[in-house]
């Protein structure tokens, strides 16, 4: 086991998202600055759909190109100014190459460069009688690439909200050596109380990784009401930090040596019966950039 320090300070920014895009972007930038200047974060993560209300009727109006759009330019600029890694939550992306819309997370380097882009692979299409009906696929297209970056010796894999229900995606990231999984998400008031923490702890325990879940704040007046409760879970499946439902920045020092220790003590990756079952990537280009 390596004695080289591997880790960073992570901040998850939970804030209210309204109908004014400029205000939403300004709120995000204020949260990022506070997380770095006041709390010393090196990696800052934003919620799902942070520049737009969450709803299929809003996505076409609020969509931007990446990286030329206003939101991307603002995220690039502040990442460079503060010298941080920025997990840019998600925004509705318009790709003029195929004239499609995507729910997309951008990841920015301390020099302001676009390191990676992840488009939500599993679209949120559900129908719960008496609960909620939602169909992202009415407007959005699914992504076909995964995204992984490395920060101070720690590998970070990215998913978005509904993706967390698919353990295969997390397992692929684990096989690629990820120590941390980050999921910008916006669970609702039906699934949030039942599954938000459960799924975060499950993916952490399954893969012996840290897991971060980043939600918008709860706004009872919104058309889609987010659960909130952004959290950080450790490789044992223990919740280390958890926000409540309102505006809050939670900070956690991520020590990836803990990942090494847990995996050494409970060596499930070596005990997998690959001759009986296996999770595999079918597209050899799945980790290649498409921008």
C-alpha positions in Angstrom: 0.0 0.0 0.0 1.5 3.4 -1.1 2.6 5.9 1.6 2.1 8.8 -0.8 -0.6 11.2 0.3 -3.7 11.0 -1.9 -6.5 13.3 -1.2 -8.2 16.7 -1.4 -10.8 18.9 0.3 -14.2 18.5 -1.4 -17.1 20.9 -1.3 -20.7 20.2 -2.3 -22.8 23.3 -3.0 -26.5 23.0 -2.4 -28.5 26.1 -3.4 -31.8 27.2 -4.7 -32.4 27.2 -8.5 -35.0 29.6 -9.9 -36.3 30.7 -13.2 -33.7 33.4 -13.9 -30.6 32.0 -15.5 -28.4 34.9 -14.7 -29.3 34.7 -11.1 -28.8 31.0 -11.0 -25.3 31.3 -12.5 -24.4 34.2 -10.1 -25.6 32.0 -7.1 -23.4 29.1 -8.3 -20.4 31.4 -8.6 -21.0 32.8 -5.2 -21.2 29.3 -3.7 -18.0 28.3 -5.5 -16.1 31.3 -4.2 -17.3 30.7 -0.7 -16.4 27.1 -0.8 -12.8 27.9 -1.8 -12.1 31.2 0.0 -13.9 30.4 3.3 -13.7 26.6 3.4 -10.5 25.8 1.5 -11.9 23.4 -1.0 -9.8 22.2 -3.9 -12.6 20.3 -5.7 -16.0 22.0 -5.8 -19.2 20.3 -7.1 -22.5 21.8 -8.1 -26.0 20.3 -8.3 -27.9 18.8 -11.3 -29.5 21.4 -13.6 -28.2 24.4 -11.6 -28.7 27.1 -14.3 -32.3 26.1 -15.2 -35.5 24.9 -13.5 -35.7 21.1 -13.7 -38.4 20.3 -16.2 -38.6 19.1 -19.8 -40.5 22.3 -20.7 -37.5 24.4 -19.6 -34.6 22.4 -21.1 -34.9 23.8 -24.7 -35.1 27.4 -23.5 -32.1 27.2 -21.1 -29.9 25.0 -23.2 -26.4 26.2 -24.2 -23.6 24.9 -26.3 -20.5 23.6 -24.5 -17.9 25.1 -24.0 -18.9 28.3 -25.9 -22.0 29.0 -23.9 -22.4 31.6 -21.1 -22.5 29.0 -18.3 -19.4 27.2 -19.5 -17.4 30.4 -19.9 -18.3 31.5 -16.3 -17.3 28.1 -14.9 -14.0 28.0 -16.8 -13.2 31.6 -15.6 -13.8 31.0 -11.9 -12.0 27.6 -11.9 -9.0 29.4 -13.4 -9.3 32.4 -11.0 -9.5 30.2 -7.9 -7.2 27.4 -9.1 -9.6 24.6 -8.4 -11.1 21.5 -10.0 -14.8 22.3 -10.7 -17.5 19.6 -11.2 -20.0 21.8 -12.9 -23.2 20.1 -11.9 -25.3 19.8 -15.0 -26.8 22.1 -17.5 -29.1 21.4 -20.5 -26.7 21.2 -23.5 -27.5 21.9 -27.1 -25.2 20.2 -29.6 -25.5 21.8 -33.0 -23.6 18.8 -34.6 -26.6 16.5 -34.1 -29.3 19.1 -33.1 -30.0 17.2 -29.9 -30.3 18.2 -26.2 -28.4 16.5 -23.4 -28.2 16.7 -19.6 -24.5 17.4 -19.2 -21.9 17.7 -16.5 -18.7 19.7 -17.3 -15.4 19.3 -15.4 -12.9 22.1 -15.4 -9.2 22.2 -14.5 -7.4 24.8 -12.3 -6.2 26.4 -15.5 -9.8 26.7 -16.7 -9.6 24.0 -19.3 -12.5 21.6 -20.0 -11.1 18.3 -18.7 -14.1 16.1 -19.4 -17.8 16.2 -20.3 -20.3 13.7 -19.2 -23.8 13.4 -20.7 -26.4 11.6 -18.5 -26.4 8.0 -19.8 -29.6 6.8 -18.1 -32.5 9.1 -18.7 -35.1 9.7 -16.0 -38.3 8.1 -17.3 -40.6 7.0 -14.5 -44.3 6.7 -13.8 -45.3 6.2 -10.2 -49.1 6.3 -9.8 -50.0 8.8 -7.1 -46.4 9.9 -7.0 -44.6 11.3 -10.0 -44.4 10.9 -13.7 -41.4 12.3 -15.6 -39.9 11.6 -19.0 -36.5 13.2 -19.8 -36.5 11.3 -23.0 -39.3 13.5 -24.4 -36.7 16.2 -24.8 -33.2 14.8 -24.0 -31.0 12.3 -25.6 -28.8 9.8 -23.6 -25.0 10.1 -23.5 -22.6 7.5 -24.8 -19.4 8.4 -23.0 -18.1 8.1 -19.4 -16.0 10.7 -17.6 -13.1 10.2 -15.2 -10.5 12.7 -13.9 -7.6 12.5 -11.5 -6.9 14.9 -8.7 -3.9 14.6 -6.4 -3.6 10.8 -7.0 -7.3 10.2 -6.6 -9.5 9.1 -9.5 -13.0 10.5 -9.7 -15.8 9.1 -11.8 -18.9 11.1 -12.8 -22.6 10.1 -13.0 -25.8 12.1 -13.0 -28.8 11.5 -10.7 -30.7 8.5 -12.2 -27.3 7.0 -13.2 -26.7 6.0 -9.6 -29.4 3.4 -9.8 -27.3 1.5 -12.3 -24.6 -0.3 -10.3 -22.9 -1.5 -13.5 -21.8 2.1 -14.3 -20.3 2.5 -10.8 -18.6 -0.9 -11.1 -17.0 0.1 -14.4 -15.6 3.2 -12.7 -14.3 1.0 -9.9 -12.6 -1.3 -12.3 -10.9 1.7 -13.9 -9.5 2.5 -10.5 -11.8 5.2 -9.2 -11.6 6.2 -5.6 -14.5 8.7 -5.6 -17.8 8.8 -7.4 -19.7 12.1 -7.8 -23.4 12.3 -8.7 -25.0 15.7 -9.2 -28.6 14.8 -8.8 -32.1 16.1 -8.1 -34.2 13.3 -6.5 -37.8 14.2 -5.8 -40.0 14.1 -2.7 -41.2 10.6 -3.6 -37.9 8.8 -4.3 -35.6 11.1 -2.2 -36.7 10.0 1.3 -36.6 6.3 0.3 -33.6 6.0 -2.1 -31.2 9.0 -2.0 -29.1 8.0 1.0 -29.7 4.3 0.3 -28.3 4.5 -3.2 -25.3 6.7 -2.1 -24.4 4.3 0.6 -24.9 1.2 -1.6 -22.7 2.5 -4.4 -20.0 3.4 -1.8 -20.2 0.0 -0.1 -20.4 -1.9 -3.4 -17.3 -0.3 -4.8 -15.5 0.7 -1.7 -15.3 4.3 -2.9 -16.2 7.7 -1.5 -19.5 8.9 -3.0 -20.7 12.5 -3.2 -24.4 13.4 -4.0 -25.1 17.0 -4.9 -28.7 18.3 -5.0 -30.3 21.6 -5.4 -32.1 23.0 -2.4 -35.7 22.2 -1.8 -38.1 24.8 -3.2 -41.7 23.8 -2.3 -43.0 26.4 -4.8 -41.2 24.8 -7.8 -42.8 22.6 -10.4 -40.3 19.9 -9.5 -39.4 19.8 -5.8 -35.9 18.5 -5.1 -35.2 16.4 -2.0 -32.0 18.2 -1.1 -29.7 16.4 1.5 -26.5 16.5 -0.4 -24.0 14.2 1.2 -20.6 12.5 1.3 -20.4 8.8 2.0 -17.1 7.0 2.9 -15.9 3.6 1.5 -17.5 1.8 4.5 -20.9 3.1 3.5 -21.0 5.6 6.4 -22.5 9.1 5.8 -19.8 11.6 6.8 -21.6 14.8 5.9 -25.2 15.6 5.0 -26.9 18.8 4.3 -30.5 19.4 5.2 -33.1 20.7 2.7 -32.0 24.3 2.4 -29.0 26.3 1.0 -25.8 24.8 2.4 -22.2 24.1 1.5 -20.8 20.9 3.0 -17.1 20.2 3.1 -15.2 17.0 3.6 -11.5 16.1 3.4 -11.2 13.1 1.1 -8.3 10.7 2.1 -8.0 8.1 -0.5 -5.7 6.0 1.7 -9.0 5.0 3.4 -10.1 3.5 0.1 -6.8 1.5 0.0 -7.3 0.3 3.6 -11.0 -0.8 3.1 -10.1 -2.6 -0.1 -7.2 -4.4 1.6 -9.3 -5.4 4.6 -12.3 -6.6 2.6 -10.7 -7.6 -0.8 -13.8 -8.1 -2.8 -12.2 -7.0 -6.1 -9.8 -10.0 -5.8 -12.6 -12.3 -4.8 -14.8 -11.7 -7.8 -15.6 -14.8 -9.7 -14.8 -13.5 -13.2 -15.1 -16.9 -14.7 -18.8 -16.9 -13.6 -19.8 -13.2 -14.1 -18.4 -9.9 -15.3 -19.3 -6.3 -15.9 -17.7 -5.2 -19.2 -17.6 -2.1 -21.4 -18.9 -2.9 -24.9 -17.8 0.3 -26.6 -13.9 0.7 -26.6 -14.3 4.4 -27.0 -16.5 4.9 -24.0 -13.8 6.9 -22.1 -12.8 8.9 -25.2 -13.6 12.7 -25.3 -16.2 13.8 -27.8 -15.4 17.6 -27.7 
